[in-house]
Amino acid sequence: MSNANEIEVSAKDLPLHCPTPEVALWSSHPRVFLDVAKTGHVACPYCGTKYKLKAGEAVGHHH
């Protein structure tokens, strides 16, 4: 059983980490940074929450 939510994030939410500040302390896990900019979506390896970059969001890339 999974409580896999999908959360839309925008460029201002980057760098993205899970759990987000909205997660209740009792249900949190170690903070892990997730690279949603690479593919536009990513899932947390701890809790399975899925994050999706909002359509049209531009993420600055450093070259």
C-alpha positions as CSV (number, residue, x, y, z in Angstrom):
1,M,0.0,0.0,0.0
2,S,1.4,3.4,-0.9
3,N,0.2,6.9,-0.2
4,A,2.0,8.1,-3.2
5,N,0.9,11.7,-3.7
6,E,1.9,13.7,-6.7
7,I,2.9,17.3,-5.9
8,E,3.4,19.9,-8.5
9,V,6.5,22.1,-7.9
10,S,7.7,25.3,-9.5
11,A,11.2,26.6,-10.1
12,K,10.9,28.7,-6.9
13,D,10.7,25.5,-4.9
14,L,14.1,24.3,-6.1
15,P,16.3,22.9,-4.8
16,L,13.6,20.3,-4.1
17,H,13.9,18.2,-1.0
18,C,11.6,15.6,0.6
19,P,10.0,15.8,3.1
20,T,8.8,19.3,2.3
21,P,8.3,21.8,5.2
22,E,4.5,21.0,5.0
23,V,5.0,17.4,6.1
24,A,4.1,16.6,9.7
25,L,7.2,15.9,11.9
26,W,5.9,12.5,13.0
27,S,5.6,11.3,9.4
28,S,8.9,12.6,8.1
29,H,12.1,10.8,7.1
30,P,15.7,11.9,6.5
31,R,15.8,14.8,4.1
32,V,16.9,13.9,0.6
33,F,17.4,16.3,-2.3
34,L,15.7,15.4,-5.5
35,D,16.6,16.4,-9.1
36,V,13.3,17.2,-10.6
37,A,14.8,19.6,-13.2
38,K,16.5,16.8,-15.1
39,T,13.4,14.9,-16.3
40,G,10.5,17.0,-15.0
41,H,9.5,14.4,-12.5
42,V,11.0,12.5,-9.7
43,A,9.9,10.1,-6.8
44,C,11.2,10.1,-3.3
45,P,13.1,6.9,-2.6
46,Y,12.0,7.0,1.1
47,C,8.2,7.6,0.9
48,G,7.3,7.3,-2.8
49,T,5.9,10.8,-3.0
50,K,6.0,11.9,-6.7
51,Y,7.0,15.4,-7.6
52,K,6.3,17.0,-11.0
53,L,7.6,20.2,-12.4
54,K,4.7,22.5,-13.4
55,A,4.2,22.8,-17.2
56,G,6.0,25.9,-18.5
57,E,8.4,26.2,-15.6
58,A,11.9,27.3,-16.7
59,V,14.7,26.0,-14.6
60,G,18.1,27.7,-15.0
61,H,20.9,25.4,-16.0
62,H,24.5,26.3,-15.1
63,H,27.0,25.4,-17.8
